[in-house]
Amino acid sequence: MATEQEIISSFTDIGITHHDAVVIADCIITRKSCSWVNTDPVDDKMIKDLKDVITKNNYRIVVNIQAVPTRSKFIWEIKVPK
């Protein structure tokens, strides 16, 4: 398995913010689901690239990102299938 830093880099390389990449990496390593809200911008290309990295590296997580347009925020949800 990749190191925590390698996992973080795989996400920051596609434009995911460092903070979000750290949380995603923690979910992958600890095998625990989590969710959070932030204002860091996310677009369709970033979501596609994120899912491609997850699939390519067999990270075994499911990511759901929902925009809250009235608040300029995004809800991130990482699920770890059992």
C-alpha positions as CSV (number, residue, x, y, z in Angstrom):
1,M,0.0,0.0,0.0
2,A,1.1,3.5,-0.7
3,T,2.4,5.7,2.1
4,E,0.2,8.5,3.5
5,Q,2.3,11.1,1.7
6,E,1.9,9.3,-1.6
7,I,-1.8,9.0,-1.2
8,I,-2.0,12.7,-0.4
9,S,0.1,13.6,-3.4
10,S,-2.1,11.5,-5.7
11,F,-5.0,13.8,-4.8
12,T,-3.2,17.2,-4.6
13,D,-1.6,16.5,-8.0
14,I,-5.1,16.7,-9.5
15,G,-6.1,19.9,-7.8
16,I,-7.6,18.7,-4.5
17,T,-6.6,21.0,-1.7
18,H,-4.1,19.7,0.8
19,H,-6.6,19.7,3.7
20,D,-9.1,17.7,1.7
21,A,-6.4,15.3,0.5
22,V,-5.3,14.7,4.1
23,V,-8.8,13.8,5.2
24,I,-9.3,11.5,2.2
25,A,-6.0,9.8,2.9
26,D,-6.9,9.3,6.5
27,C,-10.2,7.6,5.5
28,I,-8.3,5.3,3.2
29,I,-5.7,4.4,5.8
30,T,-8.0,4.0,8.8
31,R,-10.8,2.5,6.8
32,K,-13.3,4.9,8.5
33,S,-16.0,7.0,6.8
34,C,-16.2,10.7,7.3
35,S,-17.8,13.9,6.1
36,W,-17.1,17.6,6.2
37,V,-18.1,20.9,4.7
38,N,-15.8,23.5,3.2
39,T,-15.6,26.4,0.7
40,D,-12.8,25.1,-1.4
41,P,-14.0,25.1,-5.1
42,V,-14.7,21.7,-6.8
43,D,-15.6,21.3,-10.4
44,D,-16.8,18.4,-12.6
45,K,-13.2,17.7,-14.0
46,M,-11.8,17.5,-10.5
47,I,-14.5,15.1,-9.4
48,K,-13.8,12.9,-12.5
49,D,-10.1,13.0,-11.9
50,L,-10.7,12.2,-8.2
51,K,-12.7,9.1,-9.1
52,D,-10.1,8.1,-11.6
53,V,-7.4,8.2,-9.0
54,I,-9.5,6.2,-6.6
55,T,-10.2,3.5,-9.2
56,K,-6.7,3.4,-10.5
57,N,-5.2,2.9,-7.1
58,N,-8.0,0.6,-5.8
59,Y,-8.5,2.8,-2.7
60,R,-11.9,1.2,-1.9
61,I,-13.7,4.3,-0.9
62,V,-16.8,6.0,-2.3
63,V,-16.7,9.8,-2.6
64,N,-19.8,12.0,-2.8
65,I,-19.5,15.8,-3.1
66,Q,-22.6,18.0,-3.1
67,A,-22.6,21.7,-3.8
68,V,-24.6,24.0,-1.5
69,P,-24.9,26.9,-4.0
70,T,-26.7,29.3,-1.7
71,R,-23.8,29.1,0.8
72,S,-20.9,28.6,-1.7
73,K,-19.9,25.5,0.2
74,F,-19.4,21.8,-0.6
75,I,-20.3,18.8,1.4
76,W,-17.8,16.0,1.2
77,E,-18.7,12.4,2.2
78,I,-16.3,9.5,2.1
79,K,-17.8,6.1,2.6
80,V,-15.7,3.0,3.3
81,P,-17.6,-0.1,2.1
82,K,-17.4,-3.0,4.6
